[in-house]
Structures are given as C-alpha cells and as structure tokens.
Amino acid sequence: MSDELKAASSVDAVIVGAGFSGLYLLHRLRKLGFSTRLFERGGGVGGTWYWNRYPGARCDVESMQYSYSFDEDLQQEWPWPEKFSAQPDILAYANHVADRFELRRHIDFDTEVNAAHFESGSRRWKIETDSGERLTAKYFIMATGCISTAQTPKLNGLTSYRGNTYHTGSWPHEKVDFTGQRIAVIGTGSSGIQTIPVLAEEAAHVTVFQRTPNYSIPSRNEPMTLEYADSWKNGYQEKRAEMRYAPNGVLREFNNKSALSVSESERQATYETRWKNGGSGFVAAFNNILTDQASNDSASEFVRNQIRRIVKNSETAELLAPKGYPIGTKRLCVDSDYFETYNRDNVDLVDISDAPIDRVTPEGLVANSQHYTFDSIVFATGFDAMTGTLFNVDIRGTDSVALKKKWYAGPRTYLGLMTAGFPNLFMITGPGSPSVKSNMITSIEQHVDLVTDSLVHMRDQGLDLMEPELDAENDWVEHVQVVAHKTLFPQANSWYMGANIPGKPRLFMPYIAGVGVYREICEKMVADGYAGFHFEAKTAIAAE
Ligand code: NAP
C-alpha cells in the first residue's frame, strides 16, 4: 500500500464479514457510539449461510440454541419452523436481524478487503478494498468465520471438463436442476453427507467418491412444535445463561459416567437411546468417549454396526464404516437418511482411499483406472479452515510483518482473540478459542462482547493501543496444544488439525477445554486488569 495515498475516510472500527459475528458486532459497536464500516464480499448478510446453499444444507445445532441471545424480544418472537433449521430459514433469520436492528445501510456488500496494514506512527490500520477504496481505522476486526474459504482440489484436467462443477461452499443462488443427470459427488464430510441424500432424490444417478468414511448420527429432525418452542422460550434467560458455561455452548444431556464403568448391556442400551434420539449429543453418551481409546472404541463400533445394519450391500456397508480414527475426532456428522441412501439403485460408492482421483476428462473423471462419465461434478471438499480466510487479506502488523509470515508454523494467538505484533487487530472466534468446537453463536456472542467491552475500556481509560504480551501468547499457544493432546483429537487427519490442506502446518487449532472453562479464563483475565494484554495511552502523535 503506497504511503502517498491519502486515506479517503477514517472510522473507529473496520469490520470484515456480515455473518453472525459481523452483524452482532456492528449492532453493538454502533449502539456504543463507535463509528464503523463493515465490508462483506457477498451480496447479502448471513456469512456461511449465504454461501452454503447446497440442497440439504442444514444446521446440526438445534435452532432454539443456534440463535442469538442478546435480544429477549428477538428470541421470543422468532418462529423456527424445524428443530434443526434448513439453510433458507437461517438465512431468513440473518436477514431479519439485519433489518430489525437497521444494520444493512452500514454494510458495503460485494466488497472485499484486500489489505490492512498497521501504521505505527499514527497507530491506525490502513485498509484497502477491491473497489479501490482506502480508509483508516483504529481497530480492525476480522469477523470472517472459521470455515469460509472453500477448497476445490487441484485435479489434473479440471479445466478441460465440459460439464458443470459446483462447490457446496459457494453454491449458486438460483436452483440447480439435476433432473436426469449423472452426477459425481466428491467428499463425504458434513456437507457431502447432507447433500447426497437430497441429490439422489433428483438426479438420475449419483456416484460418491469417498476418501475417508465419516461417522454420522441421524438428526431425527422434525417440525418445531409450539410446546417444544415454548419449553425454551419460557425461561430462555436461564437456559442461555447455562449454555454459556456448558462444555460445547449447548444444553444437552451429558452422562457423567465412564463408558468402561458400566456393564456391556448398559453401555449398548445407552448408545441405542442416543442413536434413537439422534444428533451430535451421541458423543456425550459417556464422559470419556473423546479422551479414552477403549471407551471410544465401544462407541465407534456401535456406529459401525448401525451402518452395517442399515446398508444392505455388505461390501458398501464395510466401505462406509469408518475405521482407523476415533469417533468424534473428525467433525461428527449429523444426517437425514445418509446411509439409507446407499440402498437406492441410483447411488454408487467409489472408494478412493488407496489412490486419489487420477484426472478429470472433458466427459467425467478417472479413478481406480476406470473412466466415469458425468453431467455435473459436485465438490463437497471442504475449506481452508480457521486460517485460510485470515490469510486472504494481506494483514501486516508492526514493522510490516505479514500475519501469514508470523503464523508460518501455525496460528499463534492469545485467547484466540489477538496476536502479538498486530495491535488493535481482533479476531472473532479465532484459532485458539473454542470456535468450531462449540455452538458458534454462543462463542460469537462471547467474543463480540469481549471485544466491544475492551474497546469501551480503552475509550474510558484514554488508551490507544491493545496487544497481547508475547509471553502470554506463547503460554496460551502451548496450553491449547497441551489440552488437545489430552484428548484423542490429534489422532485424526481432520481439518481441525489442518490436515485437509496440502502443506498446511499440523496442529490442533480450536481450544478444546470447553466453552465454560474458556469463558471463566476470559472473565478472570478481565478481572485481573486485562492480564496478558499490553496497553498504551494516547500520545500526541497518535492523536493527530
Ligand atoms: P470437510 O468436513 O472438510 O469434508 C470434505 C470432504 O472432502 C472429506 O470427505 C474429504 O476427505 C474430502 N476431500 C477433500 N479433498 C479431497 C480430494 N482431493 N479428493 C477426494 N476427497 C477429498 O468439509 P465439509 O463437509 O464442507 O464440512 C466442513 C465443516 O463445515 C464441517 O466439519 C462443519 O463444521 C461445517 N458444516 C456444518 C454443517 C452442519 O451444521 N450440519 C454442515 C456442513 C458443514 P478426507 O476426510 O479424506 O479429507
């Protein structure tokens, strides 16, 4: 960014992203009297729910819990149509929030922030967008989500393909009609597992290319009943308060027994009940499924047996039954009739665990030495999670050090909130915070409150600059890893570990000690006078 370029405007805070983080942040900052600009690369609000419009997209956290708690009227009035909401309903909610709190007019849509450079002299961030606008801000806040940079594998010959290609993470806005088509789906993570059953209903034929089978639990989704909604709405305040200290930021039945402390019949009965009830609460069937190998083995085998029971072709069932990594250590999937879909005549499974897809041809693709012809290819191949979107912006801190350079061996943050050498740069649900290992909206609200409270603290105290101390950051980075390595999580090649992106450093990125534990750490940090953070008061030069 050229120094001669005069900033066109200056504000207190520039926010990137109009998903659930950005919307709440904008609302709070404006209410507190901070001047803001919010840039959003999409044409509308909703973040992940704006982009992930693939057929079958649905949240696997119950809507009564996957929703904002900051406004009592909002949570009392909003009618969720289903227990687990579909993407269009969540997007409608995000739009409602934007209108209800008059946020839309403060957002620049279809605008990407390309660069943000911290200028030590003025203590301001100089920001540049792809529309050519330049502005400065005291605070630069990345509210860009954890899984927002879709990854399409660099397959040989992909550009020669004559059919249509789609990625679940950047799905077209208009309906795609697959009627009569032969389609390929590559990828069997949460997105693939949700979309395959729906695509199979419409397409003439679906061929699924599976590199790693995933554990998936039926959602048992159902229409919302008035009674169920009221059971939440009467007492929402207390329930939300409890959620904020719950291990995953959600209320669910947690069994505080070891899987090994009960008889075989009680263990199986417990799994049966959880399977029948559905949802990702399956891994809370016992208190040590994610920390003890033998306990995990019992849960993993139970799910494999369910798959063997559901899928009629025993070879297909065996290919779909995950082995070699513990249940829950890759994101546990939640589905509607996923395994049942393989009993359809128009669905085939191709195992590519031994050899990757060889190449794409003008008509289809080659895998396992066989050529397959397709009208369309759907990539459900995931995201460059946690860091990818932060690196898409050329963020440079003190002495022009690039964030990407500082994090070359993996993300380094204090509390997942800030990183040393990048004053007044905040990340909402950044790496090193519970983020994706929690109900995202619970964690988003906590981070937004913490960031806005910090800004108010600085304003009240006449402070100009906030930055983590390097020692505090180093200790936190180590602590995040120590906690992760007490669990079975590091055993899996998951995107939590950066394992889905070739060349990405392998380390566990979210903080896994739990939402309540993390919140208490943050509360203590504030009570101890923002322990681990360094502040500087306004100086004459910076105030100019
Ligand atoms: P994902 O979990 O990363 O799954 C990507 C899939 O594509 C995996 O099966 C992966 O195989 C496969 N893949 C990647 N590159 C490949 C290649 N070159 N060749 C063949 N296969 C390849 O991505 P996702 O399904 O989009 O989900 C990402 C996250 O988004 C989820 O974990 C979840 O946090 C969130 N999400 C949530 C919901 C929900 O609330 N229900 C729905 C969708 C997504 P490997 O496993 O071998 O890498």
Residues whose N, C-alpha, C, O or C-beta is under 5 A from the ligand:
A	BS01	NAP	R58 C59 D60 I147 P153 I186 G187 T188 G189 S190 S191 G192 F209 R211 T212 R331 A380 T381 G382 F383 N493 W495 N500
